[in-house]
């Protein structure tokens, strides 16, 4: 890949942000705004019940007296939890983006403009995938970081009023560099984990005559129902391997960078709340050596090749 | 001189319909070629094959490349404007210029801004908010700022008013065209392009009916407004087509003996539109 190709790829990714500024830029900023607004409203309500702030400030001081380990768990855990909403919305944004990415320009005929540029179909599709796997997560992570900073600033105000040091009691335990780096790494691993789903949507988008998202859902759903019906009629027990369930499980285990660590099959009873759930490089990295990861990537490669095949033949009708 | 477009036995079928039925083309550099045909004659199919937008059977090479397999290389030297505005509607003018600058190695931003200055298009406008004429102007400004060797125009002025259409072609001719470049135009408004064409291709049911330079067409076809008393004599010479205007019979001949014709009435050079009707109209 030479510089010109990389430059074109970067430009094509920026164009996706230009095309969907609301979903990619304003949606994460709005979520951050909502979280901060919600926090402020709660604090104002709290101040009305606790008029001279005695209980609130006591609570802050009690927090400051906790052992360092626990402070760390509380602050970083709280900040991680505040990013859940972002990440769930992000997955929805990415799924809808991919389903429309090779369809919308066929519908409004602007594909004729894109195809008049000296850009190969492979590069076009790479740009869509890179947007879904890197660009959108980066923008959402940016909004998460801004929200974290705003929440810590608000908390620092309370800490100062309570007479405790916000740096040693809040900013240091938050371990922001580590939290953000694990999240960034987690987002990349998550994108690889979800790559077969992403590739499936892209594949459907490349040929669907209309409503690509419905087609992308209907095909695996239809498969599952047919499979279920067959096993009911034929008297066999329900099959272990069900396409629809496999895809749903992929999505379910991939929604948060952390929750792929949870073993869904053994239930949720033995989950210990600890930093390992969300702040461990080892746990994030562990997904890379799972066979499911590589099977998924192999399936994704086939689907992406299919999408390129159809894109090459696609015109405006 | 090397060929810009070379096709041999080009074919494309949609089910039983032959959109292209054995088309041979050899278009050299520095020509303005009009590809004229009735609706559904295969014009757009031919252009799409040339631009690498659809598959085909037969041999085709554009600028020495195979368009179906090397579209991205080809598009460095080929530009096209399709029959309706196809610029992405969500984009702003400024973004489209930035995009083309970054994605097209032969694009000159200065030239594009120079052309845009002459229009009412503002850099911050959304394409969605521009009129159809303005979108075509913008597209033309983009395309004229690319140093391309082949420009393909598929009904570029469809739906525009006459002022726009005149300006479109005069811009194209005065500011863009030179002997290094080749332009292929399809249009229904034959009269408007007639005077700028160097070559004429008529296509019907996927076959080329005429494929000649304008000079040879002017030499070959002659129209005679026949004096009433000479009508029988004129018809005996085997005209291609006959029409009646204000009671006078006008007959079109292919490679006639000019001296004989001069005796029959006034001789004209047929317009492309008349030629089109004569050669492509349903035989009675």
Interface residues (C-beta under 8 A of the other chain):
Chain A: X4 X7 X8 X11 X12 X15 X18 X19 X105 X108 X109 X110 X111 X112 X113 X114 X115 X116 X117 X118 X119 X120 X121 X123 X313 X315 X316
Chain B: X48 X51 X52 X53 X54 X55 X71 X72 X73 X74 X75 X76 X78 X79 X80 X82 X84 X86 X87 X88 X89 X90 X91 X92 X95 X98 X99 X100 X102 X103 X104 X105
